[in-house]
């Protein structure tokens, strides 16, 4: 189980509102496509940003590559083995986390077994459905706006 920390917007901030914090962490995000839907998780109430919807992922550990972090995080959160395909975007959150977004492949028949300590719900959503979620992390909303604007290209599966 992961400890709550101050890298997410639901916790105490030391910077003035609207000011970006310096980079404090480097994390990865896995974007998994199935048809016209994307895999989202709802974070458990035991970790930072409790109850928020987001793409799966997490912090890169010391000595780990981005690809290794994607594989490890998805194994830890969802009990699945994914294949990172390509980095599709990089961002910096307002709470000081540098994120590398990776389109990743998950076999269609792979059983997903969420780790209840980290994930309270999983689901496959269209982009409009995701954008309508009130508890969506802001960095995910920005990513999806860029996908819709054609600034980020996803490889949509048939």
Buried (B, 14 or more C-beta within 10 A) or exposed (E): EEEEEBBBBBEEBEEEEEEEBEEEBBBBBBBBBEEEBBBBBBBBEBBBBBEBBBBBBBBBEEEBEBBBBBBBBBEBBBBBEBEBBEBBBEBBBBBBBBBBBBBBBBEEEBEBEBBEEBBBEBBBBEBEEBBEBEEBBEBBBBBBEBBEEEEBEEEEEE
